């Protein structure tokens, strides 16, 4: 209950009861309401500063959960990246070594996938956690790119695996004549004294001496690409294309047992030993070309020789004697 106020009236020389006007009541009411409002706003500000609202508590909880799942996903992406790195290492250092092919260059493995700014849409949304999203998206894109390249690599390795059986059957891996006693190798690969010119020349194959008419065998699966007879030089000779960059040549033959275009298997007889062309004695001059370059045939005699026999062949082939052609 409000207090009753009095004032002294000089005219009546009495204390008169004070009567408040409507204006005073209005001003007092407005003052009270203003003070109450200011106090309420102040309390609200202080409360919001030190205490979270229910909505903020929910958002903070959601953010905490999102951060947890983001960290979980980032950990999984890192594990996948490590697994992919292991696969790439095995691919380059094991599978491609076995199949004798070059490893995939790192610049191809990490090549871009197009687009000047793949994350423009994310940036335009103005999201606060955009850096986290872009970082994770970038890692995922990089992982997808490397997985794509690795998948192509395994497709290639798979194709090579299917061709490997054909490769091992085609490689020229035996001697062109039967040489069980290892006494037939007369001259090896390299600089040798020419039997006619009597000067040192590059001997591009190996010579196997044998009686005229001794069978000559294809050293690997392939297709006969040449059956020729020339005066001088190789005389009668045959060339076989084995694929995979291998070509073999059998020179100074006496007779042919195959024709041009015929497919042969390793061990098939293709002719007999002769003494044709620039030859000084019955023998077969045997050459191997790999990717168009002459290579030492002795290095490919691994199919029909034991390790000790192979060492003996190497020793005989290393002697710098006179060739037979």
Buried (B, 14 or more C-beta within 10 A) or exposed (E): EEEEEEEEEEEEEEEEEEEEEEEEEEEEEEEEEEEEEEEEEEEEEEEEEEEEEEEEEEEEEEEEEEEEEBEEEBEEBEEBBEEBEEBBEEBBEEBBEEBEEEBBEEEEBEEEEEEEEBBEEBEEEEEEEBEBBBEBBEBEBBBEBBEEBBEEBBEBBEEBEEBEEEBBBBBBBBBBBBBEEBEBBBBBBBEBBBBEEEEEEEBBBBBBBBEEEBBBBBBBBBBBEEBBEEEEBBBBBBBBBBBBEBBBBBBBBBEBBBEEEBEBEBEBEBBBBBBBBBBBBBBBBBBBBBEEEBBBBBEBBEBBBEEEBBEBBBEBBEEEEBBBB
